[in-house]
């Protein structure tokens, strides 16, 4: 958001000073004190990613032009350079000067959230949503933060508002679907996942979320189809590899037998890409080894998974892993009950 500056320049001069940085630098060269020019030069520098230089000009501008817009722009550049505490103060100064400055409320909220101050962030996002009730982006961000805070019902309401304002945003449909799925509202969740994929058929994450939901419902073939679709779009996408490997490794009958080698390949590749430090992925690798008759390797992989799960406090998952280790030690693969 730049401040108006160019009233004193002729049309010919504006054509000559086509580059905004040169334009605002020229204004500084021909005037003794020009806070507006300093602010606009800062904005132009920030637009080109020169945040440190922008910060210098914003701070200079504030000596003569203590304007809320300049404080807000300074805050944005400070965030971009990782100076969150200083950015928070800049946004607060903007709001002191202009309490109804919705963009400053939003920027302050995002900076607070990044600093781990989620509850404070929610207050300012609520203010931003109240001040800009027709801004779908604000409602979407507010919903995401409410979801992080565990306020699921309110988050769903905000996502629904965002979709009424901007129904063609695929990520909003997916975010809403994820919350609905957590509440076991399967049909509503699937409707929003499907809409997201209609809007963006190459939405890899959406394919994987659909696969996960279908697995919850025991529809393994349909789930596998979405994992395969995800891998056709992004061949090295680890969540799809892990999900498909699990389906193949734990399937009963011919499916498990026919895809035993593919399950191992997918699980091993996912481990190579990710570093194999996640308990869930190691558990999938163990299931793939067991399905292929490689029980000693299965036990070793799941013992590592168990150690990670226990360290992370994943007690229920740790119990499930222990049960699978017992199976593998007896020479039996794990099968998902239908």
Buried (B, 14 or more C-beta within 10 A) or exposed (E): EBBEBBEEBEEEEEEEBEEBBEBBBBBBEEEEEBBBBBBBBBBBBBEEEBBEBBBBBBBBBBEEBEBBBBBBBBBBBBBBEEBBEBBBBBBBBBBEBBEEBBBBBBBBBBBBBBBEBBEBBBBBBBBBBEBBEEBBBBBBBBBBBBBEBEBBEBBBBBBBBBBEBBEEBBBBBBBBBBBBBEEEBBEBBBBBBBBBBEBBEEBBBBBBBBBBBBBEEEBBEBBBBBBEBBBEEBEEBBBBBBBBBBBBBBBEEEBBEEBBEBBBBBBBBBBEEBEBEBBBBBBBBBBBBBBBEBBEBBBBBBBBBBBBBBEEEBEEBBEBBBEBBEBBEEEEBBBBEE
